Amino acid sequence: MASIRELPTSPAAKRFERIGAHTHIKGLGLDENLRAVKIKDGMVGQEKAREAAGLVVKLIKEGKLSGKCIILAGPPGTGKTAIAVAISRELGENVPFIQMSGSEIYSSERKKTEILIEAIRKCIGVEIHEMRKVYEGEITSLNINTTPHPYNPYQRVPESVRLTLKTKDEEKTIEAGASIAQQRISSGISEGHIVQIDAETGRVASLGLSLESAKGKTYDVDTRRKIPRPEGKVLKEKEFVYMLTLADLDEV
């Protein structure tokens, strides 16, 4: 008979891993008075440069640096790229940021001006606002009507769907066609989900599970997104904001 003995587990030191050289930076590390903290947000040292960058961020948010360029000059390894990354973190995710090295500009196949113009257009963001009518609410009732397949009588396909959407102020039952019913089946939407249905295009988007539904129970480990039930009317006009760059518009 083979002997089995359990070995004591020793706490192993957790290894710190990161993707790039500046992925640990979360901001400039300033206090409420725009004074640099010695160690904060992944930044260490360069207090004067960080405070100056904080003033630059303040001017950018106030719209006083539109159309102007900021040059960070200094010897190699002094933290110029780190400060630039920190500025982009302070401005938020909606502000595009491109990091390039000097070796990326030199190419035997493309001109240097072409590479620089492409990088600049990737850094210029465009904010598009669109007003659309949508049906939004929690699905409390869902019924799908099926019909025989035109080429296979033993298979049934969705023909229409009748669903009841509920908000905190209103409850409405709507009926939609086969395309919306097919989207509901492919995305796995069921009762308890909060959905948005575009009244013009019929696009269905699941926002998550309703906290007020039976499926909205909170578990210790759960990957499903849970949000409160929407307020207002079921049919509403909402503003959608899309963030694009000039390079994205060029591809379109």
C-alpha positions, 0 to 999 in steps of 0.5 A: 500500500502506497503511503500518502502524506500531506505537505504543509503549504508555505505562503509563497511570495506574490509576484508582481506582474505588469504588461508594460513599463507604465501600466502601474501609473494611475495619475499624477499623484497630486493632492486637492491643492495640486501639490505632489505627494512623494509616492502616490498613483504609481508616481515617485519623484519629479514633484515639480514636473508633476505639479506643472503637469497638474496645471496643464491638466487643469487648463485642458479641462477648462478648455484653455489649451485647445489647439496647442502643443505640450513639449516635455524635454529632458534627458532619457530616463527622467520620466517624460513618458511617465508624466505623459501617461499620467496626464492621460490618466487624469484626463480620463478614458475618453481622451485618446492617448498614443505612445510612440518611440522614435524608432517607429517613425523610420520605415523604408515603406512609409514616409515619416510624415505619413506615420506622424499624421496617422498618429496625430489623427488617432489622438484627436477624439470626436464626440458624437451625440445622438438622440434615439427613441428606445423602449427600456425596462425590466422584462417581467413577461416574455412569450415567443411565437414560433412557426414552421421553418419554410424549408424544414417542417420539423423545425420551428423558427421564431415569428414574433415576441410579446414582452412586458417591460416595467419601470418604477413608474410604468408597465407596458406590453409590446409586440415585436417581429422575428428579428427582435425575437431572434436577437433575444434567443441569441443573446440569452435574454430572459425575464428579469433582464433590463433591456433597451430596444431601439424603436427605429432599428430594433436593436436589442441591448441587455443592460444587466439583471434587475436588482428587484427581480428574483434573478437579481439575488446577490452572490459572493461570487457572481459575474453578472451585472446587476443594476436597479430598475429604470425610472420614468416611462418605458418609451423614452428619448435618450441621448447616446454619446459615441467616442471616436477618433479621426482615424476611426472616421477615416476607416468608415 
